[in-house]
Amino acid sequence: VQRGKDQTLELAMVLDTTGSMAGNKIATLKKAAKSLVTKLSTGAPAGAVKVGVVPFATYVNMGVASRNEAWANVPADQGSQKFQGCYGSPPYPQNVRDSDSGRRYPGFLNLTCSKQVTPLTGSASTVTSAIDALSASGNTYIPAGLAWGFNMLSPQAPITDAAAYDTTGPNRKPRKALLLMTDGANTALMRANGDHEGTPPYGARAVQTDTYTTELCANLKAQKIEVYAVAFDIGSDTVARNLVK
């Protein structure tokens, strides 16, 4: 009880907003995510619980203003082709780790992507409003969501809002956790330029993307971050079920 009394929590909610989540699944995701935020925040001392939201589909949206950050590699707008905040991935293995603070994320023009990331905040109303605003569209590239959830919980660039990792004990000061909510099956591949527009051959799985997903989870756990997953109606897809499990 004493240990829990002065414990703080940083939680990254990595939420699948791909087209396959449309309808009842996205509605259920919103309800469950908001319920968790309410339960964590109710009665918590000020500043003890901080939650961030990372919506993902094919890409993650870090906002148009982020193009000027040192970690961003975004070309200038070209006529009607404009940057909308959508980022791809740095090359492997930088795309699955948080250990290289100098890695740069490629931004792409003329793309629309999920709602903008909501950084860690102690405001439950800010988080629930961000969850309410989610909508479903696009293909599935789970590593994008996991990578930015990792970045959100890591104290170094590209996102520096998180506290330092607990080096004195088992992830207690602060306690860091990542929650992935998804319907499970990766459908996009990362290409050489860092975009996620690659597609596996007809009938084949996105094996490379599944591997990145697994490596990200392993690297998150290596930093003592607790990783949780909630699956939505995956059905008989054994590979997808095992990936989320």
C-alpha positions in Angstrom: 0.0 0.0 0.0 2.8 2.4 0.8 4.5 1.8 -2.5 1.3 2.4 -4.4 0.7 5.6 -2.5 3.5 7.6 -4.1 3.4 5.8 -7.5 2.8 7.8 -10.7 1.5 6.4 -13.9 2.2 7.3 -17.6 0.0 5.4 -20.0 0.1 5.5 -23.8 -3.1 4.4 -25.4 -2.3 3.1 -28.9 -5.7 2.9 -30.7 -6.5 1.3 -34.0 -8.5 3.6 -36.2 -8.2 1.6 -39.5 -11.1 1.1 -41.8 -11.6 -2.5 -40.5 -12.5 -0.9 -37.1 -15.5 1.0 -38.6 -18.9 0.5 -37.0 -19.4 -1.4 -33.8 -15.7 -2.0 -33.2 -14.6 1.6 -33.1 -17.7 2.4 -30.9 -16.7 -0.3 -28.5 -13.1 0.8 -28.5 -14.1 4.4 -27.6 -16.4 3.2 -24.8 -13.7 0.9 -23.3 -10.9 3.4 -23.6 -12.9 6.2 -22.0 -14.0 3.9 -19.2 -10.4 3.1 -18.4 -9.4 6.7 -18.4 -12.2 7.5 -15.9 -11.3 4.6 -13.6 -7.6 5.6 -13.6 -8.3 9.3 -13.0 -11.0 9.2 -10.4 -9.6 9.9 -7.0 -6.0 10.1 -8.2 -3.9 12.9 -6.8 -3.0 15.8 -9.2 -0.3 14.8 -11.6 -0.3 11.1 -10.5 -1.9 9.8 -13.7 -0.9 11.0 -17.2 -2.5 9.5 -20.3 -1.7 10.1 -24.0 -3.5 8.9 -27.1 -1.8 7.6 -30.3 -4.4 6.9 -33.0 -3.0 4.9 -35.9 -3.9 3.4 -39.2 -1.4 3.5 -42.1 0.4 6.4 -40.5 0.5 8.5 -37.3 -0.4 12.2 -37.2 2.0 14.4 -35.2 0.5 17.6 -36.4 1.5 20.1 -39.2 3.6 22.2 -36.8 5.9 19.3 -36.0 7.5 19.6 -39.5 10.0 22.1 -37.9 11.2 19.7 -35.2 14.8 18.4 -35.4 13.5 14.8 -35.6 11.3 15.6 -38.6 12.3 15.2 -42.3 9.5 16.9 -44.2 9.7 18.4 -47.7 8.3 21.8 -48.5 4.7 21.9 -49.7 4.3 21.8 -53.5 1.2 23.6 -54.8 -1.8 21.6 -53.8 0.3 18.9 -52.2 0.6 19.8 -48.6 1.9 18.2 -45.4 -1.0 17.1 -43.1 1.1 15.8 -40.2 1.5 12.2 -41.4 4.8 10.4 -40.7 6.3 7.2 -41.8 9.2 5.4 -40.2 13.0 5.7 -40.0 15.0 2.8 -41.3 15.4 -0.5 -39.4 16.4 -0.9 -36.6 15.7 2.7 -35.6 12.0 2.1 -36.3 11.7 -0.4 -33.5 13.9 1.3 -30.8 14.0 4.4 -28.7 17.8 4.4 -28.2 18.7 6.7 -31.0 17.6 10.2 -30.2 19.0 11.5 -33.5 16.7 9.4 -35.7 14.5 11.3 -38.2 11.0 10.5 -39.2 10.0 11.1 -42.8 6.8 13.2 -43.3 4.9 12.8 -46.5 2.8 15.3 -48.6 -0.7 14.8 -49.8 -1.7 12.2 -47.2 -4.4 12.2 -44.7 -4.1 10.1 -41.6 -5.6 9.5 -38.2 -6.4 12.2 -35.7 -3.4 14.0 -34.2 -1.6 12.4 -31.3 -2.6 13.7 -27.8 0.5 14.0 -25.6 0.7 12.8 -22.1 -1.7 14.9 -19.9 -3.2 14.8 -16.5 -6.5 16.1 -17.9 -9.0 13.2 -18.2 -11.4 15.4 -20.2 -8.7 16.2 -22.8 -8.1 12.5 -23.3 -11.7 11.5 -23.5 -12.4 14.3 -26.0 -9.6 13.0 -28.1 -11.0 9.5 -28.0 -14.5 10.7 -28.9 -13.1 12.4 -32.0 -11.7 9.2 -33.5 -13.0 7.8 -36.8 -12.1 4.7 -38.8 -10.3 4.7 -42.2 -7.1 3.5 -43.8 -4.9 0.3 -43.8 -3.3 -1.3 -40.8 0.4 -0.7 -39.9 0.5 -1.5 -36.2 4.3 -0.7 -35.8 3.5 3.0 -36.4 1.2 3.1 -33.4 3.5 1.1 -31.2 6.6 3.2 -32.2 4.9 6.5 -31.3 3.5 5.0 -28.1 7.1 4.0 -27.3 8.3 7.6 -28.1 5.6 9.0 -25.9 6.8 7.0 -22.9 10.5 7.5 -23.6 12.1 10.6 -22.0 14.2 11.5 -25.1 13.4 12.9 -28.5 11.2 12.9 -30.5 8.7 13.4 -27.6 10.2 14.6 -24.4 7.2 15.0 -22.1 7.7 11.7 -20.2 9.6 11.3 -17.0 12.9 9.4 -17.0 12.7 5.6 -16.8 12.8 4.1 -13.3 16.3 2.8 -12.9 15.9 2.0 -9.2 13.2 -0.6 -9.3 10.6 -2.5 -11.4 8.9 0.3 -13.3 7.2 2.1 -10.3 8.5 5.7 -10.2 7.0 6.3 -12.7 5.1 3.2 -13.7 4.9 3.2 -17.5 2.4 1.2 -19.6 1.3 0.9 -23.2 -2.2 -0.3 -24.1 -2.8 -1.5 -27.7 -6.4 -1.8 -28.9 -6.7 -3.3 -32.3 -8.5 -5.8 -34.5 -5.1 -7.3 -35.3 -4.0 -8.0 -38.9 -1.2 -5.9 -40.5 -2.0 -5.1 -44.1 0.7 -2.6 -45.1 4.5 -2.8 -45.5 7.2 -0.2 -44.9 9.1 0.7 -48.1 12.7 1.9 -48.5 11.7 5.6 -48.3 9.9 5.0 -45.0 6.3 5.2 -46.2 3.9 2.4 -45.3 2.4 2.0 -48.8 3.9 -1.4 -49.5 1.5 -4.3 -49.9 2.2 -8.0 -49.6 1.5 -10.3 -52.6 -2.1 -11.3 -53.0 -3.1 -13.7 -50.3 0.2 -13.3 -48.4 0.7 -11.8 -44.9 2.7 -8.6 -44.1 5.4 -10.7 -42.5 7.9 -7.9 -42.2 5.3 -5.7 -40.4 4.4 -8.5 -38.1 8.2 -8.9 -37.2 8.5 -5.2 -36.5 5.4 -5.4 -34.3 6.9 -8.3 -32.3 10.3 -6.5 -32.0 8.7 -3.3 -30.7 6.8 -5.2 -28.0 10.1 -6.9 -27.0 11.9 -3.6 -26.8 9.1 -1.9 -24.9 9.3 -4.7 -22.3 13.1 -4.5 -22.2 12.6 -0.9 -20.8 10.2 -2.4 -18.2 7.2 -0.8 -19.9 4.1 -2.9 -19.2 2.4 -3.8 -22.5 -1.3 -4.7 -22.7 -3.4 -5.6 -25.7 -7.1 -5.7 -26.3 -8.3 -7.5 -29.4 -11.5 -6.7 -31.3 -13.2 -9.5 -33.1 -10.1 -11.1 -34.7 -12.0 -14.3 -35.2 -10.2 -17.4 -36.7 -7.1 -15.5 -37.9 -4.6 -17.4 -35.8 -1.5 -15.4 -36.8 -3.2 -12.1 -35.9 -4.5 -13.5 -32.6 -1.0 -14.7 -31.7 0.5 -11.4 -32.7 -1.8 -9.5 -30.3 -1.5 -12.1 -27.6 
